[in-house]
Amino acid sequence: MKYLFSLTVIILSLPFWLNAQNKQLISSEMLESMHKTFQDTKPQALQNAIRNNSINDLANTRNVYNTGDTYFSNRVKTKGITNQKQSGRCWLFTGLNVLRPIVIEKYKLGDFEFSQSYLFFYDQLEKSNLFLVSILESANLPMEDRKVDWLFKNPIGDGGQWTGVVDLIEKYGLVPSEIMPESYQAENTGTMSKLLSTKLREQGLKLRKLSELGKSKEALDNERIAMLSDIYQILALSLGEPVQKFQYRYKDTEGKVSELKEYTPQAFYKEFVNVNLSEYVMLMNDPSRAYNQLYEIEYDRHRVDGRNWKYINLDIDQIKSFAKASIIDNQAMYFSCDVGKQLDSKKGYLDLNNYDYNSLMGVNFDMTKAERISTFASSSSHGMTLVAVDIDQAGQIKKWLLENSWGDSGFQGHLIMSDEWFSEYMFRVVIHKKYIEPEVLKVLNQKPIVLPPWDPMFSPEL
C-alpha cells in the first residue's frame, strides 16, 4: 500500500513537472516574440553595420581626450621603452622597469635595461620545481580532486606578479641586458611553454605512479631532480644558459666610461640597485571582499620556498593617495589592471567612455566592479609601471600615465589612464612602505585569509 501511494504521487506530479520543464525550453512562441521585439526596433541599417564592421570601430566615441592634453603635473624620471614582444612576461618587465630609473639616475645613464631573459630562465626552472613538488605533496589525492585538477591544468606559464620578481632577484641577482640578451624563444614563448607544460604533465603523472607504488621520499626526490635536468636542457637550448660571472662597464651622459669590473649577478644587484625589496607592499582594490584585510593566494609564487602573493585590500581612494605620494617623490610603481577594457590601443587611452556599447547594441552592461570580479568578467590581465599623475590646481587627479612593455605602441610606448578608469579596472599596485599610512601597514600583522588558486584573484599578469 505504501509503494502504491508513492507511485500515485509521482504519476499525479508528472504533468506539473513536465509543464515546468517545458517552460524552461525555448519555444516557437518565445522565438516569435523575440523576433517581433527585434523587428520593432527597425534594425536593418544597424544590423548591416555591425555584421560588416568592427564592433569597437562602431562603438568608438572618438571624443575622449580630444584636447590632446598629454602633459602631467608630476612624472617619474624614466628613459627608454621596453618590449616583451610575443610573451607573457609583462610582470617581469614591469618589475624591472620599477628598478630601472634608480640605476639610470644613480649613474647618470642615457639609457639602461636589465636582462629579462636572465631572470626568466630561473623563473621557468623554479616554477617547474614548484609544480613537481606540489604533485608529490598532493599524490595521495585522486586525479579528480580540484587541487590536482588545477595543478595539471596549470603546470607552468610565462605570466607572474611582483612577488615573483622579488623572490627571483633575491636569489639570483640581476645582469644588464647586453650580458644576456633576448633570444627568439624569450620573445616568442608560446611553443617553448607548450613543450614545458607537456613534459611537466608527463613527469607529474610518473611521480604520482611512483608514489602509488610506495617509493620512498628519497627515491621520489631523486626522480624529481632528474626530471628537472630535462627542463633545464629545454630552457638552456631556448634561452641560453645564465651567466655566473661577467665583466661590465658603462658610459654616462657626460661621456665618462667606468672602470671594467667583474661581477656575479648578486654582486651587480647589490652595487647597482641595492634596494630592500621587502619594503614594498602590494595593495589591492577588490570591492567584492572586506577592506583593511590581508589576503594570500595559495600557489601564487614562483619558488617552492618563495612567498605567495599577499596583499592588503583597500578602498580605491586610499590607494590613489599613496600612489600619488610615490610619484611626487619620483618613485615608479608596479601596477596591474584589466587592460583590455575600454582600451583605445591606437591612441593609447584607457577611459570608461572610449566605447559606447550600450547605445550600439541597445543593451545595457551594468555590472559593478565587485560583480565583474565575482563572475570572472574582469581580472588583472597586464602589468605596467605607474610613472605619472596629473593633478589640477584644485588638487583633483585628472589622469595617470603607465609605462608599457609593448614597444612604442599607444602614446609613445605609454598608456594614458583616466582617474575614473583607474577606479574601475585597477587591481594591484606595489608601493614602498614609506608612502603608506601606519594604520594601513598594521594590516600586515594580521593572519591572512588564504584563497585557493582557482579564486578570481589568481590571475597572473601577461
FILUM-695983 format. One record per residue (C-alpha): residue in one letter; y, z, x. Coordinates in pm, whole numbers, plus 50000, padded with zeros to 5 digits. Example, Ala and Ser with C-alpha at 12.3 -4.5 7.8 and 13.67 -1.06 7.14 Angstrom:
<sites>
A495505078051230;S498945071451367;
</sites>
This chain:
<sites>
M500005000050000;K502345008650289;Y501834974550454;L502254956450120;F505594973850071;S506784963650420;L505734927450362;T507584926950030;V510794939650201;I510524912650468;I509974884950211;L512884896649998;S515124898050309;L514314862650423;P516884844250204;F519694866950329;W518614862750693;L518284825150665;N521644822650491;A523294843850763;Q521704822451034;N522864790350864;K526444803250867;Q526234805951246;L525474768851280;I527984740251292;S527574723450956;S528764689550834;E531324707450616;M532734725550919;L532924693051115;E534754675950829;S537244704650804;M537944704251179;H538294666351173;K540814668250887;T542834695651061;F542934674851380;Q543944642751200;D546724660951013;T548494665551349;K548744627251384;P547254629251735;Q546724592751831;A549544588652084;L548884622652240;Q545154616052248;N545724583152426;A547954600152682;I545584628952757;R542474607052771;N544024583953028;N546154606653247;S546024638653449;I546484669253226;N548634685653494;D550884655053521;L551414655453145;A551924693153126;N554244694553430;T557624707253309;R559424692753614;N562274716953577;V561184746553788;Y563414752754092;N565414721754004;T568304735554207;G566264730154524;D567034765554640;T564574772154921;Y566604798955100;F565554835255135;S567684865955196;N565044882055419;R562424864055625;V559944874355896;K560364855356223;T557434831356239;K556734798556418;G554244770856352;I551834763256070;T548044766256093;N545394745455916;Q541984758055806;K541054722455700;Q537784719055503;S536694755155540;G536904787855351;R538444807155639;C541854814355483;W541184851955518;L540754847455893;F543794825055936;T545854848855723;G544804879855913;L545554863756249;N548854849956117;V549904885556037;L549464894256407;R550764861456550;P554514868956504;I554064901056702;V552854881457007;I555464853856968;E558344878556955;K556954901957223;Y556524874357481;K559324850857360;L556924822057297;G557824788857140;D554514788756956;F551194806556974;E547894806856785;F544754827956811;S541334811656820;Q539864812756472;S536554798056595;Y536034827356831;L536054853656554;F534354830356305;F531284827956531;Y530864865556527;D531724867456157;Q528804844756071;L526424862856307;E527414897156173;K527154885755810;S523674871955880;N522614905256022;L524114923255721;F522064901255487;L518794906955673;V519344944555694;S520194945455322;I516994926355243;L514954952255431;E516794980955260;S516044966054917;A512484954454997;N511004979954752;L512914964154463;P511504934554264;M512954899654316;E514454900553966;D516414932354042;R520124924854013;K520904936054367;V518114914954520;D519104885754299;W522724888754418;L521704890254784;F519654858454768;K522394840654574;N524974851154835;P523224852955176;I526344841955366;G529644824055320;D532754814655513;G535064834555284;G536164870155351;Q539014895055342;W541204917755552;T538694945055642;G536514918155796;V539394907456020;V539864943556132;D536154950356198;L535724918156394;I538814923156610;E537974959256688;K534504949556811;Y535084915456969;G538794913157054;L540794880757042;V541384849557251;P544094822557241;S543264790457054;E543124769457372;I540364791557514;M538004784257225;P539434755357020;E538284744156678;S535104723356654;Y534324697956384;Q531934722656218;A534554750356224;E536964727656037;N534234714255805;T531974743655732;G530064730055431;T526914716855599;M526634744955850;S526984770655570;K524214753855370;L521894753955673;L522614790555744;S522094800055379;T518784781355361;K517504797055684;L518564832155580;R516844829055242;E513664818055420;Q513954847155661;G514674871355377;L511504861355194;K509474865655511;L510874900555572;R510014910855215;K506444898055257;L506034916555588;S507364948055423;E504844944055137;L502074941855397;G503114976155524;K504564965855861;S506274994056048;K510054997656061;E509974989156431;A507984957256366;L510364946956088;D513394953156308;N511874932656590;E511284904256346;R514894906456221;I516224904756578;A514074874156649;M515404857856334;L518984863456446;S518244842456755;D517764812456527;I521104819956357;Y522784823356697;Q521414789356801;I522804772156490;L526204788256548;A526304780956921;L525444744356864;S528024741456585;L530924762156716;G530234766957086;E529394799957249;P532194825757256;V533714833057595;Q533094866457765;K535864862858026;F538694838058068;Q541854831458265;Y545174827858087;R548894824058143;Y551784813057920;K555274797757933;D558084814657737;T561074798257567;E563124802257885;G560594781758083;K559164811058278;V555424809258349;S553504841858356;E551014852758619;L547504838358581;K545214867258491;E541584872158393;Y540844888558060;T537984898757839;P538704892657468;Q539054930257417;A541464933657711;F543514904157583;Y543874920157242;K544884953557392;E547564938157617;F548994911757384;V548724928057041;N547774964757077;V548244972756708;N546335000956540;L544774981156255;S543575012956083;E547225019755995;Y547204991355740;V546374998555376;M545054974455113;L546794976654776;M545524960354458;N547064953354119;D544214954053867;P545584964453525;S542054964753382;R541444997353572;A543255030253625;Y546175030553869;N546565055454155;Q542825054354208;L540785044954515;Y538085018354471;E535425004254703;I533314972754668;E529674975254779;Y528594949155038;D532184936655072;R532144939355450;H531404917055748;R529354940555966;V526404963555895;D528434992056041;G531744978555910;R533944990955630;N533534979755273;W536704966955120;K538574997854995;Y541844996154803;I544405016654613;N545035002854266;L548785004154195;D551424993453948;I552874959654044;D556454972354084;Q555364998154341;I553574971254540;K556654949054533;S558894976754663;F556574983454961;A556224946255036;K559994941655028;A560454970255277;S557914954355512;I559644920455511;I563094935655564;D561594952555874;N560224918855997;Q556564927255930;A554384900055774;M551564909655537;Y548084898055437;F548384886155076;S545804871954835;C546124857054489;D544714832854232;V546434803354396;G545144776454159;K547004789953858;Q550284771853781;L550454756754131;D552574725954189;S550924716454517;K553244687054586;K556394708154576;G554714740054694;Y555824760854393;L553954788654215;D555674795453882;L554484805653536;N556424776453385;N555124748653607;Y552754735653338;D553114738852961;Y549504736152845;N550314753052512;S552664725352400;L550474697452534;M547274709252368;G548804726452066;V546684756752152;N547974789852288;F546494805452602;D547494841752566;M545224864252775;T546844892552968;K546184897953339;A543744926153254;E541864903653010;R541704874953260;I540234898053524;S537614914053300;T536394879953173;F536314863253518;A539124839653411;S541194849953713;S540404864854050;S541574863854409;S540794829354547;H543004824354853;G544654844555127;M548084837055277;T550724855155480;L553644870255289;V556704863455504;A559914862955296;V561674876554990;D564874865054818;I567004893654679;D570184886154484;Q573464905754502;A572354928154216;G569284938154417;Q566854918454199;I563944899654356;K564054862654266;K561224847554470;W558844851954764;L557564829555044;L553964825955159;E552934810355491;N549854789955406;S547004776355620;W546784741655463;G548744723455732;D552204710755638;S551444706155266;G553614722054999;F557064733255112;Q556884727955489;G553454744355503;H554524772755272;L554324781454903;I557344794654716;M556354820354454;S558474832554165;D558634870254115;E557054866153770;W554124846753917;F553684874654175;S553204899353887;E550574878653708;Y548444863653985;M548854885354294;F545774906854363;R545774921454715;V548364928954977;V547844947655303;I550834968355415;H551444991855706;K551385028555611;K554985034055717;Y556265013355423;I554155031655161;E555245063654986;P553425095455099;E552255102954744;V550515069454729;L548865074755067;K547305106854933;V545105084854714;L543225075355033;N541825110855036;Q540075105454703;K536375098554678;P536365061154595;I534845046954281;V532185023054414;L531914989754232;P528904966354260;P529214933054444;W528984913754116;D532154930753989;P535064906853908;M536964921554204;F534374909254455;S535934875654528;P536234866354897;E539284845454979;L538534809455072;
</sites>
